[in-house]
Amino acid sequence: MPLDLSQAYLVPDAPVTITYKSKTAPGAFSAYTVANVHRRMTAKGQVDAATGLQTREAYFHIWRGPLASAGMSAVPKRDDLLDHPAGVEWLVREVEECDLDSSGLAQRFRCRCVTPD
């Protein structure tokens, strides 16, 4: 029987350059331009037909190297903001450290983000 991918992930996962806004104090942010950010592919039912973007929640994968290249010394954290090139602002709700190197340092951060209301 052939594999049915009709309900599978249909939005391509292409790297983008985002503006990462690291929260420094209530209402204050430092902005960094971060390249090679990957957004997790979304399921067909979660995509807004007009924009082609997930409407409420997305996962962004941010690598330590591009963060450092952007001049950001801190790691992603809850309540930071991501500005996607499509004009959508995302609020970071959770950060998971992934791909640990031999010294135990995370090389990738998986950020669960929502669109703020």
BELURZI-V833883 format. One record per helix or strand. SS is the DSSP state (a for helix, b for strand). FROM is the first residue (numbers start at 1). LEN is the number of residues. If there is no record, write none. Layout:
ss,from,len
SS,FROM,LEN
SS,FROM,LEN
//
This chain:
ss,from,len
b,9,1
b,16,10
b,28,12
b,43,1
a,44,3
b,47,1
b,54,1
b,57,7
a,64,6
b,81,3
b,89,12
b,106,10
//
